[in-house]
Amino acid sequence: MSIIGLKELRENLAEYEKQIQKGRSFIVMKRSKPIFKIGPVDEGGWETVIDFTEHKKGGISAKELLARLQKS
């Protein structure tokens, strides 16, 4: 796990995104103190409950979702 500065992360976000997609992780520092870790998401930890793009291309708005829920 590499250590990077917060400013470095902000200025080069696209490059760090590519590195994370390849499996690398980083500890982000601010004023010589670690503030968070950033790394790839554990794919096994996500579960799709409902895919709103199956109902309407591009998904549905929150307002439309709430209206549908209130009808049921």
N, C-alpha and C positions, 0 to 999 in steps of 0.2 A: 504494500500500500504506500503510495507516494504522498508527500506533503506539498500542498500548494497554497498560495495566498488567495484571499477572497477577491482582491483586485485582479489577480492573474486569471482566476476563473471567469470573472465578469468580462474581461477583455478578450478572452479566447474560448468562449463558451462552446462554439461549434466544434473546435478541435477536441475539447474535453468530452463532449457528447460522443464523438467518434470513438475515443479511447474507452469510454464506459461501455459502449455497445460491443466493444471487443473483449469486455470482461474486466477491465482495470477498475480499481477503486482508489479514492483519494480522501485524505483528511484535509479539510479546508481550515486555514488559520486566519485569524484577524488579530492584529497587534500582538503577535507571538503567542496567541492562545488558540487551541483547537476549538472550533465552534460547531462543526458537523462533519459527518462522513458522507460521501457521495459515491454511489456505485450502481451496478446493474441490479435490476429488480429480479427477485427470485420468481421465475415464471410459475413455479408450483404453488406460489402463495396467492395467485389471482384466480378468481372464479367469475365467469360471466353469469350474471343472474338473469338479465334480459338485454337483448340487443335491439334498441329502438330503431336502428336502421333497417330492420326486417319489416317494420310497420310503415316506414316512410323514408325514402332515400334522403340521406343527410341527417336522419334522426328527427325528433320532435322537440318542440320548445317545452320548457317547464310549465308554462301556462296551459298548453294543450294537454300535457300529462296530468296536471292537477284536475282539469275539467273532466278528463276521462275517468280518473279515479273517483271523483265525486259522483259520477253517474252509476258506478258499480256498487 
